[in-house]
Amino acid sequence: MLRNLGYIAIVALIALLCSQPTLAQTGLGANHDLTANAVIYTPLAISSPINFSFGNIMVGGNPIVDPKTGGATSIISGSTVGGLKVAGSAAAQVLFTFASSVTLNGPSSNTLIYKPSVTGGDVGAQSSSAILTSGSTAVTLTGGNCQAWVGGELFKSDGTSAVPANQASGTYSGTLNLAVDYYQ
């Protein structure tokens, strides 16, 4: 008899569960409108590129050109701060990417190491520009424009010490790629 009561209780429980309406059957669903959007950027344009130059230097020094001031150390004459202007979407931010060092090739396979220093900010605001870390310091396109200035230091081929007294005289040159893209 207890056994029959157990069966009856199970059947009653199943009947009770099956008789309850499910949420999918009640018509109590919900919906919500979502807004889709997109941000459109004007393609970046680079203008007014100026090549960087240490100018005329003497051996035995540690030539430096400050990109914020144009001030030069251990340089005889002719140093030039390099840089470029960037135009794009107003108030957007951009990142400049550049190598931490560039090999400058000279006469008879001699080399020097150039370690760039780059600053960026509003066009014409060189002295208040911010020091940029490659690929991680954003610059705002104020009014749709910004500018980068390039200076740096010169070292012997090991990249750690001043230009040695026995460095071969002549012209040394290399290429610094200064890339710019919108900050995402």
C-alpha positions in Angstrom: 0.0 0.0 0.0 2.8 2.4 0.7 4.2 1.4 -2.5 1.0 2.5 -4.3 1.0 5.8 -2.4 4.5 6.5 -3.6 3.4 5.9 -7.2 0.4 8.1 -6.7 2.6 10.9 -5.3 5.0 10.7 -8.2 2.1 10.8 -10.7 0.5 13.7 -8.9 3.8 15.6 -8.9 4.3 15.0 -12.7 0.7 16.1 -13.4 1.2 19.3 -11.3 4.5 20.1 -13.1 3.0 19.6 -16.5 0.0 21.7 -15.8 2.1 24.8 -15.0 2.4 27.2 -18.1 6.0 28.0 -19.2 7.2 31.5 -19.8 7.6 30.9 -23.5 3.9 30.1 -23.7 2.7 33.1 -21.7 3.6 35.9 -24.1 5.6 37.8 -21.5 8.8 38.1 -23.6 10.8 41.4 -23.8 12.6 43.3 -26.5 14.7 46.4 -26.7 15.9 48.6 -29.5 19.7 49.0 -29.8 21.4 51.9 -31.6 24.1 51.2 -34.1 26.8 53.8 -34.7 30.1 54.3 -36.5 32.9 56.9 -36.1 34.4 58.0 -39.4 37.9 59.4 -39.6 39.4 61.6 -42.2 42.5 59.9 -43.7 45.7 61.3 -42.1 47.8 63.6 -44.3 51.5 64.4 -43.6 53.0 67.7 -44.6 56.0 69.9 -44.1 58.5 67.1 -43.5 61.9 68.4 -42.3 64.9 66.0 -42.1 66.8 65.9 -38.8 70.5 66.7 -38.8 73.2 66.7 -36.1 75.1 69.1 -38.3 78.9 69.4 -37.9 80.3 67.6 -34.8 83.7 66.9 -33.3 84.8 63.4 -32.2 85.0 62.6 -28.5 81.7 64.2 -27.6 78.1 63.1 -27.0 76.1 65.1 -29.6 72.5 65.8 -28.5 69.8 67.9 -30.2 66.8 68.7 -28.0 63.6 68.5 -30.1 61.7 70.9 -27.8 64.2 73.7 -28.0 66.5 73.0 -30.9 69.4 73.4 -28.4 72.5 71.4 -29.3 75.3 69.9 -27.1 78.7 68.8 -28.5 77.9 70.2 -31.9 79.9 72.8 -33.8 77.2 74.1 -36.1 74.3 73.2 -38.5 72.0 71.1 -36.3 68.4 71.0 -37.5 65.4 69.7 -35.6 63.4 67.5 -37.9 59.7 66.7 -37.9 56.4 66.8 -39.7 52.8 68.1 -39.5 49.8 65.8 -39.4 46.2 66.6 -40.4 43.2 64.5 -39.8 39.9 64.4 -37.9 39.5 67.2 -35.3 39.9 66.1 -31.7 41.0 62.5 -32.6 44.2 61.1 -31.2 47.2 59.7 -33.1 50.2 57.6 -32.1 53.7 58.1 -33.6 55.8 54.9 -33.9 59.5 55.0 -34.5 62.6 52.8 -33.8 64.5 53.2 -30.5 67.8 53.4 -32.5 68.9 53.8 -36.1 72.3 52.8 -37.5 74.0 55.7 -39.4 76.4 54.3 -42.1 79.6 56.2 -42.8 82.8 55.8 -44.8 84.7 52.5 -44.9 81.8 50.6 -43.2 82.0 52.7 -40.1 78.8 53.2 -38.2 77.2 55.4 -35.5 74.0 54.8 -33.5 71.4 57.5 -33.5 68.8 57.3 -30.7 65.8 59.5 -31.6 64.0 61.8 -29.2 60.5 62.7 -30.5 58.0 65.2 -29.1 54.5 66.1 -30.3 51.7 68.6 -29.7 49.8 71.5 -31.2 51.2 72.9 -34.4 53.7 75.6 -33.6 53.9 74.7 -29.9 57.4 73.1 -30.0 58.6 74.3 -26.6 55.5 72.9 -24.9 55.4 69.6 -26.8 55.2 66.3 -24.9 58.0 63.7 -25.1 56.6 60.7 -27.1 57.2 57.1 -26.4 57.0 55.1 -29.6 53.5 53.6 -30.1 52.1 54.5 -26.7 51.9 58.3 -26.2 48.7 59.8 -27.9 48.7 63.3 -29.4 45.4 65.1 -30.0 44.7 66.6 -33.4 43.7 70.0 -32.0 41.6 71.6 -34.8 42.5 68.5 -36.8 46.2 69.1 -36.7 49.3 68.3 -34.7 53.1 68.3 -35.2 56.0 66.1 -34.2 59.6 67.3 -33.7 62.6 65.0 -33.9 66.0 65.3 -32.2 68.2 62.8 -30.4 71.6 61.6 -29.4 74.5 60.2 -31.3 76.7 57.3 -30.0 79.5 55.1 -31.2 78.5 51.8 -32.8 78.0 50.0 -29.5 75.2 52.5 -28.7 76.4 53.2 -25.2 79.2 55.8 -25.3 80.2 59.0 -26.9 81.5 59.3 -30.5 85.1 58.0 -30.1 88.2 60.1 -30.9 89.2 57.6 -33.6 85.8 57.7 -35.4 86.4 57.9 -39.2 85.6 61.4 -40.5 83.0 61.8 -43.2 79.2 61.8 -43.6 77.0 59.3 -41.7 73.4 58.8 -42.6 70.5 56.5 -42.0 66.7 56.5 -42.1 64.3 57.1 -39.2 60.8 55.9 -40.1 58.3 58.1 -38.3 54.9 56.4 -38.7 51.6 57.9 -37.5 48.1 56.3 -37.1 44.9 57.0 -35.3 44.8 55.8 -31.7 42.3 53.0 -31.4 
